[in-house]
Amino acid sequence: MGAFEEARRQELDVIAKAKASYYQISNFYQLLDINHADEASLVQSVDSTRSKFEVGTQGQADLLLAENERQKIIEARRDIEQKLSDQESALNVLMNRDPLLLWAIQLLMRENYLPAPPERLRQLVLANRPEVREAQTKVTAARAKLELAKREWIPDPTVSLEAERYNAASQFVSQVGGGVSINIPWFNGKKYRAAEREAQGELSAAESDFVSAQTESLGLLRNQLQKIETLHHHLELYSDNLLPTARQTVASYQTDYEGDKATLLVLLSSQRNLRELETMYYQDLTDYRVALAELESLVGLDVRTLGLSKENPTGKMR
């Protein structure tokens, strides 16, 4: 790959990597918020269990179980904080910042749209992807070499004109000489035919590599779009169905438990299920954002500069 296109590829990869790291950090902050909310919910369950234990309507085992569940949430928070610290250090190193500096991360809103319609992305990947541009440059160079090899068969006349002046002569020009020479390549045809065949072979190879680069790029684009579509489907399933149902289930069991209509195990199980669903949702959301960043790197252009807004229906996932 040429130096310029190689530099572009490195730049695109670094940008995508930085965005992915940023999205992971944002995800960890979101998980910390969820963790704190879960602990607050467990505190409510612990207080309710303790009150029932004090009046003799609940056993000590239930109180210990509720306290143990709370400790699990606190321990999970430590793991999230450790992963957050590692990711912040990695992003600082990537951006040549002090690894000890903290990031002020703004929690990102959900993005449910493609940055450009698929057909537009197809045009962009063929026009801007560094690997395709480099292959196209090689085709241009090989075609120019072939044209030069063909021109070698054309006789190349050379006209020369010389003027001399002797020191003792009174004239401004003492002698004028001229000549015409013609390079005739036909007597060395084997040499020029070999050069032309070599140039033709290089052009054929370059054109084949160019087609392969285009095909490979379109294949990568198709796979990336499918990945984004799948993640988008997961997000819709979580937000429209699974999460609302799980939240309603927890609220219902919480009310039933306080009214002695449900057991503590059932309540804790519903809360644990909600935590797992929320964790999976935000991980899929992070993966979705990372996939969009990878799409920009794959295409070879920051597609957000195209001026497509979120309201553009052709850019939305369906």
C-alpha positions in Angstrom: 0.0 0.0 0.0 1.3 3.5 -0.8 2.5 5.7 1.9 -0.4 8.1 1.7 -3.1 5.4 1.7 -1.4 3.5 4.4 -1.4 6.6 6.5 -5.1 7.1 5.8 -5.8 3.5 6.9 -3.9 4.0 10.1 -5.7 7.2 10.8 -9.1 5.6 10.2 -8.3 2.6 12.4 -7.1 4.8 15.2 -10.2 6.9 15.1 -12.4 3.8 15.1 -10.5 2.4 18.0 -10.8 5.6 20.0 -14.5 5.8 19.4 -14.9 2.2 20.4 -13.0 2.8 23.6 -15.1 5.9 24.3 -18.3 4.0 23.8 -17.1 1.3 26.2 -16.4 3.9 28.9 -19.8 5.4 28.4 -21.3 1.9 28.8 -19.4 1.3 32.1 -20.7 4.6 33.5 -24.2 3.5 32.5 -23.8 0.2 34.2 -22.6 1.9 37.3 -25.8 4.0 37.4 -27.8 0.8 37.0 -25.8 -0.8 39.8 -26.6 2.0 42.2 -30.3 1.8 41.3 -30.2 -2.0 41.9 -28.6 -1.5 45.3 -31.3 1.0 46.2 -33.9 -1.5 45.2 -32.2 -4.2 47.3 -32.0 -1.9 50.3 -35.8 -1.5 50.1 -36.1 -5.3 50.0 -33.7 -5.7 52.9 -35.6 -3.1 55.0 -38.9 -4.8 54.3 -37.5 -8.2 55.2 -36.0 -6.9 58.4 -39.3 -5.4 59.4 -41.0 -8.8 58.8 -38.3 -10.6 60.7 -38.7 -8.3 63.7 -42.4 -9.0 64.0 -41.8 -12.7 63.4 -43.5 -13.1 60.0 -40.2 -13.7 58.1 -37.3 -16.0 59.0 -33.7 -15.0 59.5 -32.7 -17.0 56.4 -34.6 -14.5 54.2 -32.9 -11.6 55.8 -29.5 -13.1 55.3 -30.4 -13.9 51.7 -31.4 -10.3 51.0 -28.2 -9.0 52.6 -26.1 -11.4 50.6 -27.8 -10.3 47.4 -26.9 -6.7 48.2 -23.3 -7.6 48.8 -23.2 -9.3 45.4 -24.3 -6.0 43.8 -21.6 -4.1 45.6 -19.0 -6.6 44.5 -20.2 -6.4 40.9 -19.7 -2.6 41.2 -16.1 -3.1 42.0 -15.6 -5.2 38.9 -17.3 -2.5 36.7 -15.0 0.2 38.3 -11.9 -1.9 37.5 -13.0 -2.4 33.9 -13.8 1.3 33.6 -10.3 2.2 34.9 -8.6 -0.1 32.5 -10.6 1.3 29.5 -9.9 4.9 30.5 -6.2 4.2 30.8 -6.2 2.5 27.4 -7.9 5.5 25.8 -5.5 7.9 27.4 -2.6 6.0 26.1 -4.1 5.8 22.6 -4.6 9.6 22.6 -1.2 10.3 24.2 -2.7 11.7 27.4 -1.6 11.1 31.0 -3.0 7.6 31.8 -4.0 8.9 35.3 -6.4 11.5 33.8 -10.1 10.9 34.2 -12.6 11.3 31.5 -15.7 13.4 31.7 -18.0 11.1 29.8 -21.4 12.3 28.6 -23.9 9.4 28.5 -24.9 9.0 24.9 -28.4 8.9 23.6 -29.5 5.9 21.7 -28.7 6.0 17.9 -31.2 4.0 15.8 -30.1 5.0 12.4 -27.5 4.3 9.7 -25.3 7.2 8.9 -26.1 6.9 5.2 -28.3 4.7 2.9 -26.8 1.4 1.9 -26.5 2.4 -1.7 -24.6 5.6 -0.8 -22.3 3.6 1.5 -21.6 1.3 -1.5 -20.5 4.3 -3.5 -18.4 5.6 -0.7 -16.6 2.4 0.0 -15.6 2.0 -3.7 -14.5 5.7 -3.9 -12.8 6.3 -0.5 -11.6 3.0 1.0 -7.8 3.2 1.1 -7.3 -0.3 -0.2 -9.5 0.3 -3.2 -7.8 3.7 -3.9 -4.4 2.1 -3.8 -5.4 -0.7 -6.2 -6.8 1.9 -8.5 -3.6 3.9 -8.4 -1.6 0.8 -9.4 -3.9 0.2 -12.4 -3.3 3.8 -13.5 0.5 3.4 -13.2 0.4 0.1 -15.0 -1.7 1.5 -17.8 0.8 4.4 -18.2 3.7 2.0 -18.3 2.0 0.0 -21.1 1.3 3.1 -23.1 5.0 4.0 -22.8 6.0 0.6 -23.9 3.9 0.9 -27.0 5.3 4.3 -27.8 8.8 2.7 -27.8 7.9 1.2 -31.2 7.5 4.7 -32.8 10.7 6.0 -34.3 12.0 9.0 -32.3 13.8 11.6 -34.6 16.3 13.9 -33.0 17.4 17.2 -34.6 20.6 18.8 -33.5 22.1 22.2 -34.3 25.6 23.4 -33.3 27.4 26.7 -33.7 31.2 27.4 -33.2 33.3 30.5 -33.0 37.0 30.5 -33.2 39.0 32.9 -30.9 40.8 34.6 -33.8 37.9 34.8 -36.1 36.2 38.1 -36.8 32.8 36.6 -37.4 30.3 36.1 -34.6 29.8 32.5 -35.7 32.6 30.7 -37.5 30.9 27.4 -38.2 27.4 26.0 -38.1 26.6 22.3 -38.1 23.3 20.4 -38.0 22.2 16.8 -38.0 19.2 14.6 -37.9 19.1 11.2 -36.2 16.3 8.7 -36.0 16.1 5.8 -33.6 14.5 2.9 -35.4 13.3 0.2 -32.9 12.2 -2.3 -35.5 15.6 -3.9 -35.7 15.4 -4.8 -32.0 11.8 -5.9 -31.9 12.3 -8.8 -29.5 13.4 -6.4 -26.8 10.4 -4.0 -27.2 7.9 -6.9 -27.5 9.2 -8.3 -24.3 8.8 -5.0 -22.6 5.3 -4.6 -23.9 4.3 -8.1 -22.8 5.7 -7.4 -19.3 3.8 -4.1 -19.1 0.6 -5.8 -20.3 1.0 -8.5 -17.7 1.5 -5.9 -14.9 -1.7 -4.1 -16.1 -3.7 -7.4 -16.1 -2.5 -8.2 -12.6 -3.2 -4.7 -11.3 -6.7 -4.8 -12.8 -7.3 -8.2 -11.2 -6.2 -6.8 -7.8 -8.4 -3.8 -8.3 -11.5 -5.9 -8.9 -10.6 -8.1 -5.9 -10.2 -5.1 -3.7 -13.6 -3.8 -4.8 -15.3 -7.2 -4.3 -13.6 -7.7 -0.9 -14.7 -4.2 0.2 -18.3 -4.8 -0.8 -18.3 -8.1 1.0 -17.0 -6.4 4.2 -19.6 -3.7 3.8 -22.4 -6.3 3.5 -21.3 -8.1 6.6 -21.0 -4.9 8.6 -24.4 -3.7 7.6 -25.9 -7.1 8.5 -24.1 -6.9 11.9 -25.6 -3.5 12.5 -29.0 -4.7 11.4 -28.9 -7.6 13.9 -27.8 -5.4 16.8 -30.5 -2.9 15.9 -33.1 -5.8 16.1 -31.8 -6.8 19.5 -32.1 -3.2 20.8 -35.7 -3.0 19.5 -36.5 -6.2 21.2 -35.1 -5.1 24.5 -36.5 -1.6 24.6 -40.0 -2.5 23.2 -40.6 -5.8 24.9 -38.2 -7.4 27.3 -37.2 -4.5 29.5 -40.7 -3.0 30.0 -42.0 -6.5 30.9 -39.1 -7.2 33.3 -39.6 -3.8 35.1 -43.3 -4.4 35.4 -42.6 -7.9 36.8 -40.2 -6.5 39.5 -42.7 -3.8 40.5 -45.5 -6.3 40.8 -43.5 -8.8 42.9 -42.2 -5.9 45.1 -45.8 -5.0 45.9 -46.8 -8.6 46.4 -43.9 -9.2 48.6 -44.7 -6.3 50.9 -48.3 -7.6 51.0 -47.1 -11.2 51.8 -48.4 -12.5 48.5 -45.0 -13.4 47.1 -41.8 -14.9 48.5 -38.4 -13.2 48.7 -36.8 -15.7 46.3 -39.3 -14.8 43.6 -38.7 -11.1 44.1 -34.9 -11.5 44.1 -35.1 -13.7 41.0 -37.1 -11.0 39.1 -34.7 -8.3 40.1 -31.7 -10.4 39.0 -33.4 -11.1 35.7 -33.9 -7.3 35.2 -30.3 -6.6 35.9 -29.1 -9.2 33.4 -31.5 -7.8 30.7 -30.3 -4.2 31.3 -26.7 -5.3 31.2 -27.2 -7.1 27.9 -29.2 -4.2 26.5 -26.4 -1.7 27.1 -23.7 -4.1 25.9 -25.7 -4.5 22.6 -26.1 -0.7 22.4 -22.3 -0.3 22.9 -21.7 -3.0 20.3 -24.1 -1.1 17.9 -22.2 2.1 18.3 -18.8 0.4 17.9 -20.2 -1.2 14.7 -21.1 2.2 13.3 -17.5 3.4 14.1 -16.1 0.3 12.3 -18.4 1.1 9.4 -16.9 4.6 9.0 -13.4 3.1 9.1 -14.4 0.4 6.5 -15.9 3.0 4.2 -12.8 5.2 4.5 -14.6 8.4 5.3 -16.2 10.0 8.3 -19.8 9.5 7.0 -21.2 12.0 9.5 -19.9 14.8 7.3 -22.3 13.8 4.6 -25.0 16.0 6.1 -27.5 13.2 6.7 -29.7 14.0 9.7 -31.4 11.5 12.0 -34.7 12.4 10.4 -33.6 11.2 7.0 -35.7 8.2 6.4 -33.3 6.7 3.9 -30.7 6.5 6.6 -32.7 4.7 9.2 -32.6 1.1 10.1 -35.8 -0.8 9.2 
